[in-house]
Amino acid sequence: MTTAARLPKIGFLGVGWIGLNRLQALSASGFVEICAVADPNPEMVAAALIEAPQATPMMALEDLLAADLDGIVIATPSALHAEQSISALEAGLAVFCQKPLGRSEKEAQAVIDAARRADRLLGVDLSYRETCGMKEIRTLIQGNEIGRVFAADLTFHNAYGPDKAWFHDRQLAGGGCLMDLGTHLVDLSLWALGFPEIGTVSGRLYAKAQIAGPNDVEDYATVRLLLKTGAEVIIACSWNLNAGQDADISATFYGDKGAARFRNINGSFYDFQAEHLVGTERRVLCGPPDDWGGRTIVEWGRQLASGSRFDPQIEQHLSTARVLDQVYRAHAR
Ligand SMILES: NC(=O)c1ccc[n+]([C@@H]2O[C@H](COP(=O)([O-])OP(=O)(O)OC[C@H]3O[C@@H](n4cnc5c(N)ncnc54)[C@H](O)[C@@H]3O)[C@@H](O)[C@H]2O)c1
């Protein structure tokens, strides 16, 4: 007679906006059991307990580490990610961390090293990879359907900017819109192109329409990557831009046989369309409805439930952290 496998026991650390959203997705997946939620803000804990009434309310990471869990989900302010992830991994827990994994390549590397040493599954929420549009576009590029990609253009302009004070504190957030939104764009470009070798990196940071000083939190950023393939990737992102709509999000890849474009619909943060462009022709690859936000965490939950341990693919995240480091470092000079 076989006995049913026990579901991994999971705790959530930080159940603010995105923590609560991802808790709903993971809870609905059925891959894990959500046993604890920890947040110093009792209102956040109360809201999370509505979604996971069986979970034990807690205050801090130390409570979760003492709770006999298999893994934790970290969705705290960015400055805390690396240290909290390392503590959890060293205690033998699998970790799913919000982006950015660290505020620098050094921090991200330290987390990945801890995961490798502990042989524990480590996931990062680079959620836009899981939109149906970006998945289709990556397949098109990797299948050589648009030919040799020589240029890419990615934007993420958020007409509002974050409403929480910590995002505007360099120490707590690690940077401004580049750390917040640029992380997604650099990752998306490299992931879609199969993580090519990067030649040179340059960029510019602005704060309130002026070149940003070393202590400013940038609200407009551009990055230019020259890849060893010869391709050029141009990235622009911002908070509080006069964008004429809520958000302007796109990723376009130009090849010698065609192009592929991902873009948001009517300024939406959630609805996207992907298209294959050839000459004046445009073929829609996919569009809404597409409930993509929770896919990355659900996949982490599925892998954990199937016994997965350290996956070296996580090292891809270092390329993105390195690019951001280079832009911030050049700017601080
Ligand atoms: N993957 C994505 O697309 C995506 C989207 C939004 C946010 N994020 C990332 O998620 C993180 C959280 O963003 P948010 O918008 O949910 O912020 P938030 O401020 O709404 O939530 C953070 C929560 O962490 C709690 N907290 C603070 N210190 C803590 C500690 N020491 N231990 C436990 N909890 C603590 C706060 O009380 C709050 O409830 C950020 O790093 C952000 O970059 C990622």
The ligand as an SDF file (V2000), in Angstrom:
LIG
                    3D

 44 48  0  0  0  0  0  0  0  0999 V2000
    7.9190   40.1600   -9.2080 N   0  0  0  0  0  0  0  0  0  0  0  0
    7.2620   41.2660   -9.3880 C   0  0  0  0  0  0  0  0  0  0  0  0
    6.7690   41.5150  -10.4710 O   0  0  0  0  0  0  0  0  0  0  0  0
    7.0980   42.2130   -8.2360 C   0  0  0  0  0  0  0  0  0  0  0  0
    5.9950   43.0720   -8.1900 C   0  0  0  0  0  0  0  0  0  0  0  0
    5.8670   43.9160   -7.0900 C   0  0  0  0  0  0  0  0  0  0  0  0
    6.8230   43.9220   -6.0740 C   0  0  0  0  0  0  0  0  0  0  0  0
    7.9040   43.0900   -6.1710 N   0  0  0  0  0  0  0  0  0  0  0  0
    8.9380   43.0850   -5.1130 C   0  0  0  0  0  0  0  0  0  0  0  0
    8.3550   42.5930   -3.9120 O   0  0  0  0  0  0  0  0  0  0  0  0
    8.9030   43.2200   -2.7860 C   0  0  0  0  0  0  0  0  0  0  0  0
    7.7770   43.7530   -1.9200 C   0  0  0  0  0  0  0  0  0  0  0  0
    7.0600   44.7390   -2.6390 O   0  0  0  0  0  0  0  0  0  0  0  0
    5.5790   45.1870   -2.1880 P   0  0  0  0  0  0  0  0  0  0  0  0
    5.1080   46.1470   -3.2060 O   0  0  0  0  0  0  0  0  0  0  0  0
    4.7470   43.9970   -1.8800 O   0  0  0  0  0  0  0  0  0  0  0  0
    5.9310   45.9660   -0.8290 O   0  0  0  0  0  0  0  0  0  0  0  0
    5.0110   46.1600    0.4570 P   0  0  0  0  0  0  0  0  0  0  0  0
    5.6150   47.3070    1.1970 O   0  0  0  0  0  0  0  0  0  0  0  0
    3.5670   46.2150    0.0580 O   0  0  0  0  0  0  0  0  0  0  0  0
    5.2120   44.8020    1.2690 O   0  0  0  0  0  0  0  0  0  0  0  0
    6.3350   44.5410    2.0640 C   0  0  0  0  0  0  0  0  0  0  0  0
    5.8570   43.8530    3.3340 C   0  0  0  0  0  0  0  0  0  0  0  0
    7.0060   43.4380    4.0780 O   0  0  0  0  0  0  0  0  0  0  0  0
    6.7320   43.6700    5.4530 C   0  0  0  0  0  0  0  0  0  0  0  0
    8.0090   43.7320    6.1710 N   0  0  0  0  0  0  0  0  0  0  0  0
    8.8290   44.7940    6.3490 C   0  0  0  0  0  0  0  0  0  0  0  0
    9.9170   44.4020    7.0690 N   0  0  0  0  0  0  0  0  0  0  0  0
    9.7690   43.0800    7.3150 C   0  0  0  0  0  0  0  0  0  0  0  0
   10.5460   42.1200    7.9970 C   0  0  0  0  0  0  0  0  0  0  0  0
   11.7200   42.4380    8.5730 N   0  0  0  0  0  0  0  0  0  0  0  0
   10.0840   40.8500    8.0670 N   0  0  0  0  0  0  0  0  0  0  0  0
    8.9100   40.5050    7.5180 C   0  0  0  0  0  0  0  0  0  0  0  0
    8.1240   41.3760    6.8470 N   0  0  0  0  0  0  0  0  0  0  0  0
    8.5590   42.6510    6.7500 C   0  0  0  0  0  0  0  0  0  0  0  0
    5.9470   44.9670    5.4830 C   0  0  0  0  0  0  0  0  0  0  0  0
    5.2150   45.1040    6.7030 O   0  0  0  0  0  0  0  0  0  0  0  0
    5.0400   44.7760    4.2610 C   0  0  0  0  0  0  0  0  0  0  0  0
    3.8230   44.1390    4.6090 O   0  0  0  0  0  0  0  0  0  0  0  0
    9.8570   44.2770   -3.3210 C   0  0  0  0  0  0  0  0  0  0  0  0
   11.1770   43.8150   -3.2230 O   0  0  0  0  0  0  0  0  0  0  0  0
    9.4680   44.4570   -4.7710 C   0  0  0  0  0  0  0  0  0  0  0  0
   10.5670   44.7840   -5.5950 O   0  0  0  0  0  0  0  0  0  0  0  0
    8.0460   42.2410   -7.2140 C   0  0  0  0  0  0  0  0  0  0  0  0
  1  2  1  0
  2  3  2  0
  2  4  1  0
  4  5  1  0
  4 44  2  0
  5  6  2  0
  6  7  1  0
  7  8  2  0
  8  9  1  0
  8 44  1  0
  9 10  1  0
  9 42  1  0
 10 11  1  0
 11 12  1  0
 11 40  1  0
 12 13  1  0
 13 14  1  0
 14 15  2  0
 14 16  1  0
 14 17  1  0
 17 18  1  0
 18 19  2  0
 18 20  1  0
 18 21  1  0
 21 22  1  0
 22 23  1  0
 23 24  1  0
 23 38  1  0
 24 25  1  0
 25 26  1  0
 25 36  1  0
 26 27  1  0
 26 35  1  0
 27 28  2  0
 28 29  1  0
 29 30  1  0
 29 35  2  0
 30 31  1  0
 30 32  2  0
 32 33  1  0
 33 34  2  0
 34 35  1  0
 36 37  1  0
 36 38  1  0
 38 39  1  0
 40 41  1  0
 40 42  1  0
 42 43  1  0
M  CHG  2   8   1  16  -1
M  END
$$$$
